[in-house]
């Protein structure tokens, strides 16, 4: 199966299932060795992922995110 075949198949999956796969793929990679990959930042990312997976928090759509950014920026003036 080629990468384009996999992409075509996964595009049809529900968003939540694609997110679970993305999280699994990220977990399967070796740890990042950069300065931003401290133990505390990794623990925070895992905590936030668990909150999303557990339904404790609702993810924002891209539109909701950018709208909130624009709203916040408007208060800076």
C-alpha positions in Angstrom: 0.0 0.0 0.0 1.5 3.4 -1.0 1.5 6.5 1.1 -1.1 8.1 -1.2 -3.3 5.0 -0.8 -3.0 5.3 3.0 -3.7 9.1 2.9 -6.8 8.5 0.7 -8.1 5.9 3.1 -7.4 7.9 6.3 -9.0 11.0 4.9 -12.3 9.1 5.0 -11.9 8.4 8.7 -13.7 10.5 11.4 -11.7 13.3 12.8 -11.5 11.7 16.3 -10.1 8.5 14.9 -7.5 10.4 12.8 -6.5 12.2 16.0 -6.1 9.0 17.9 -3.9 7.7 15.1 -1.8 10.9 15.0 -1.3 10.6 18.8 -0.2 7.0 18.4 2.2 7.9 15.6 3.7 10.7 17.7 4.1 8.3 20.6 5.8 5.8 18.4 8.6 8.3 17.4 11.7 8.6 19.5 11.8 11.5 22.0 12.8 14.9 20.6 16.2 15.9 22.0 15.8 19.7 21.5 15.6 22.2 24.3 11.8 22.3 24.2 11.5 18.7 25.0 12.0 18.9 28.8 10.4 16.4 31.1 7.9 18.9 32.3 6.8 20.0 28.8 6.4 16.3 27.8 4.4 15.7 30.9 2.2 18.7 30.2 1.6 17.6 26.6 0.6 14.1 27.8 -1.7 15.6 30.4 -3.4 17.7 27.8 -3.7 14.8 25.4 -5.3 12.7 28.2 -7.8 15.5 28.9 -8.8 15.6 25.2 -9.0 11.8 25.0 -11.0 11.6 28.2 -13.5 14.3 27.0 -12.6 16.6 29.9 -12.0 19.5 27.5 -13.4 20.2 24.0 -10.9 20.8 21.2 -11.3 24.0 19.2 -11.7 24.0 15.4 -9.2 26.0 13.5 -11.9 28.6 12.9 -12.6 28.9 16.6 -8.9 29.1 17.4 -8.2 31.9 14.9 -11.4 33.8 16.0 -10.2 33.7 19.6 -6.8 34.9 18.5 -8.3 37.8 16.6 -10.5 38.7 19.5 -7.5 38.7 21.9 -5.4 40.8 19.5 -8.2 43.4 19.3 -7.8 44.0 23.0 -4.1 44.8 22.6 -4.9 48.1 20.8 
